[in-house]
Amino acid sequence: MKIAIIGCGNMGMAFANSFIQYNLVSKEELILIEKNKERGDILQEQKAGIVVDTISEKVAAADLIILSVKPQDYPSVSTELARFIQPNQIILSIMAGIPIANIQASLSHDLVVRAMPNTPALLGMGMTAFAAASAVGMSDIRKVENLINSTGRAVFLEEESLLDAVTGLSGSGPAYFFYLIKAMIDAGVQMGFEPAMASLLVKQTMLGSYHLMQTSDKTLDELIQAVASKGGTTEAALKTFQENLVAEGLQKGIIAAKDRAKELAN
């Protein structure tokens, strides 16, 4: 399989590196299109693949083309790409906010898949949901799913409209966790800890809690109650969270992110 990646920033290279790591593509069959000269020089030095700075006939040889550019850069990219695209090529877009129909129209090409990854893909621990145009066959959907799984986990959605909700929930999700962890660390500093110690306490607590959640057969409510003894310290914290509508605020924020994703798609 030959793959071309247009836009080799963090997310584009997260996909490229995962494909190579799991032997899904060789560097000789990976075309990296990066217009930024400094970035391109770095990729050349790393021998990350076949590095070029323009969309050319090399793209025509790819089985799969990944669009990993900023949405605002896509109009100019689509104009260039439309000149070389071949009928049987699969287009995989990981651009935020641009619907499948828009990509199909701009490229005059039906075989389009749209995905929403998140930044843990940089470590091979991402969560990516994707949807496909009706013209994309099941065998091609499975090929794309296999590729995405190399970056973490993939979930296929039959309804593309749900990708806006995915953007709000898991696409933006890492920032929510970082936000909560920072708030906990700041609380530790307020209580007298040095920042490094507060950070250690919170991050190890987060890591341990994650693994406990993953290995336990208890529900999240049961896990909460296992820590929150009657009249104890945890109960005091949870009561304060409830009084300040922490859960409601978080849920409203996630829905606001989904709504913004929908706005950007129009």
C-alpha positions in Angstrom: 0.0 0.0 0.0 1.2 3.5 -0.9 0.2 6.4 1.2 0.5 10.1 0.7 0.1 12.5 3.6 -0.6 16.2 2.8 0.4 18.3 5.8 3.1 16.8 8.0 2.5 18.5 11.4 2.1 16.6 14.6 -1.1 14.7 13.7 0.0 13.9 10.2 3.3 12.5 11.5 1.5 10.6 14.3 -0.3 8.7 11.6 2.9 8.3 9.5 5.0 7.0 12.4 2.3 4.5 13.6 2.0 3.1 10.0 5.7 2.6 9.9 6.0 1.2 13.4 3.4 -1.5 12.7 4.8 -2.3 9.2 1.6 -1.1 7.5 3.7 0.9 5.0 7.4 1.2 4.2 9.2 4.5 4.1 9.7 4.0 0.4 6.0 3.9 -0.1 5.2 6.9 2.1 5.0 10.3 0.4 5.2 13.2 2.8 4.0 16.5 1.4 5.2 19.4 3.5 5.3 23.0 2.2 7.1 24.4 5.2 10.8 24.2 4.3 12.1 24.0 7.8 9.7 21.2 8.7 10.5 19.5 5.4 14.3 19.6 6.0 13.8 18.0 9.4 11.7 15.2 7.9 14.4 14.7 5.2 17.1 14.4 7.9 15.0 11.9 9.8 14.5 9.9 6.5 10.8 9.7 7.5 9.6 8.9 4.0 9.7 10.4 0.5 9.6 14.1 1.4 8.4 16.7 -1.2 7.2 20.2 -0.9 4.5 20.3 -3.6 1.5 18.2 -4.6 2.6 16.5 -7.8 2.2 13.4 -10.0 3.7 11.4 -7.1 0.3 11.6 -5.4 -1.3 9.8 -8.3 0.6 6.6 -7.3 -0.9 6.5 -3.8 -3.6 4.2 -2.8 -4.6 6.4 0.1 -4.2 10.2 0.5 -4.5 11.7 4.0 -5.5 15.3 4.3 -3.9 16.7 7.4 -3.8 20.4 6.7 -5.4 23.3 8.5 -9.0 23.7 7.4 -8.3 27.3 6.2 -5.5 25.9 4.0 -7.7 23.3 2.3 -9.2 25.4 -0.5 -5.8 26.0 -2.1 -4.8 22.3 -1.4 -7.9 21.0 -3.0 -7.3 23.0 -6.2 -3.8 21.5 -6.5 -4.9 18.0 -5.5 -7.8 17.8 -7.9 -5.3 17.8 -10.8 -3.7 14.6 -9.8 -6.3 12.5 -8.0 -7.2 9.1 -9.5 -10.6 7.4 -9.5 -9.8 4.5 -7.1 -7.9 6.5 -4.5 -9.3 6.8 -1.0 -9.2 10.3 0.6 -8.9 10.2 4.4 -9.5 13.6 5.9 -8.4 14.4 9.5 -9.2 18.0 9.1 -11.6 19.5 11.6 -15.0 20.7 10.5 -15.0 20.1 6.8 -17.8 17.7 5.8 -17.4 14.8 3.4 -19.8 16.4 0.9 -17.6 19.5 0.7 -14.5 17.4 0.1 -16.2 15.4 -2.6 -17.4 18.5 -4.3 -14.1 20.3 -4.2 -12.2 17.3 -5.6 -14.9 15.9 -7.9 -14.2 12.6 -6.1 -16.6 10.3 -4.3 -14.3 8.0 -2.2 -13.9 10.1 0.9 -13.5 9.1 4.6 -13.6 11.7 7.4 -12.0 11.1 10.8 -11.6 12.9 14.1 -8.5 11.8 16.0 -7.2 13.3 19.2 -3.7 14.2 20.4 -2.9 10.9 22.3 -2.5 9.5 18.8 1.0 11.0 19.1 1.8 8.2 21.5 -0.2 5.5 19.7 -3.0 5.9 22.3 -5.5 8.0 20.4 -9.2 7.7 20.0 -10.4 8.3 16.5 -14.0 8.1 15.2 -14.5 8.0 11.4 -17.3 8.0 8.9 -17.3 7.3 5.2 -19.1 8.4 2.1 -21.7 5.9 0.7 -19.4 5.2 -2.3 -16.7 3.7 -0.1 -17.0 0.0 0.1 -16.7 -2.1 3.3 -13.4 -3.6 2.3 -11.9 -0.1 2.0 -13.5 1.0 5.3 -11.8 -2.0 7.0 -8.5 -1.0 5.5 -8.8 2.5 6.8 -9.9 1.2 10.2 -6.9 -1.0 10.4 -4.6 1.9 9.6 -6.3 4.2 12.2 -6.1 1.4 14.9 -2.3 1.7 14.7 -2.6 5.1 16.3 -4.8 3.8 19.2 -8.4 2.8 18.7 -10.9 3.5 15.9 -14.7 3.6 15.9 -16.7 3.6 12.7 -19.8 5.8 12.7 -22.6 5.2 10.2 -23.8 8.8 10.7 -21.3 11.5 9.8 -23.2 14.1 11.8 -22.0 12.4 15.0 -18.5 13.5 14.3 -19.4 17.0 15.7 -20.2 15.3 19.0 -17.0 13.2 18.8 -15.1 16.5 18.3 -16.6 17.9 21.5 -16.2 14.6 23.5 -12.9 12.9 22.6 -11.4 15.3 20.0 -11.2 18.1 22.5 -11.3 15.7 25.5 -7.6 15.7 26.3 -7.8 19.4 27.1 -10.6 18.8 29.6 -8.4 16.3 31.5 -5.5 18.6 31.5 -7.7 21.4 32.8 -9.0 19.3 35.7 -5.5 18.0 36.5 -4.1 21.6 36.5 -6.9 22.7 38.9 -6.0 19.8 41.3 -2.3 20.7 41.1 -3.2 24.4 41.8 -5.2 23.3 44.8 -2.2 21.4 46.1 0.0 24.5 45.8 -2.6 26.5 47.6 -2.5 24.0 50.5 1.3 24.4 50.8 2.9 21.8 48.4 5.7 22.7 46.0 4.4 22.5 42.4 6.6 19.5 41.6 5.2 17.6 44.6 1.6 18.6 43.9 2.1 17.5 40.3 3.5 14.1 41.4 0.6 13.5 43.8 -2.1 14.4 41.2 -0.6 12.7 38.2 0.1 9.4 40.0 -3.4 9.5 41.4 -4.8 10.0 37.9 -2.8 7.1 36.5 -3.7 4.8 39.3 -7.4 5.7 39.1 -7.4 5.1 35.4 -6.0 1.6 35.7 -8.4 0.9 38.6 -11.3 2.0 36.5 -10.2 -0.2 33.6 -9.7 -3.4 35.6 -12.6 -3.1 38.0 -16.0 -4.6 37.4 -17.6 -1.8 39.3 -19.5 1.1 37.7 -18.1 4.7 38.0 -20.8 5.5 40.6 -19.7 2.5 42.7 -16.0 3.4 42.4 -16.9 6.9 43.6 -18.8 5.6 46.5 -16.0 3.2 47.4 -13.8 6.3 48.1 -16.5 8.6 49.5 -17.2 7.2 53.0 -20.2 8.6 54.9 -19.3 12.0 56.5 -15.7 11.7 55.3 -13.3 14.0 53.4 -14.3 12.8 49.9 -17.9 13.3 50.6 -17.1 16.9 51.6 -15.4 17.5 48.3 -18.1 15.9 46.2 -20.8 17.9 48.0 -18.9 21.1 47.1 -18.6 20.0 43.5 -22.4 19.4 43.4 -23.1 22.8 45.0 -20.9 24.5 42.4 -22.5 22.5 39.5 -19.1 21.2 38.4 -20.5 18.2 36.4 -23.2 20.4 34.8 -20.5 23.0 33.8 -18.3 20.3 32.3 -21.2 18.8 30.3 -22.2 22.3 29.0 -18.6 22.9 27.9 -18.5 19.6 26.0 -21.8 20.5 24.3 -20.5 24.0 23.5 -17.5 22.4 21.8 -19.8 20.2 19.7 -21.9 23.2 18.7 -18.8 25.1 17.7 -17.7 22.2 15.6 -21.0 22.3 13.8 -20.6 26.0 13.2 -17.2 25.5 11.7 -18.6 22.9 9.3 -21.0 25.4 7.8 
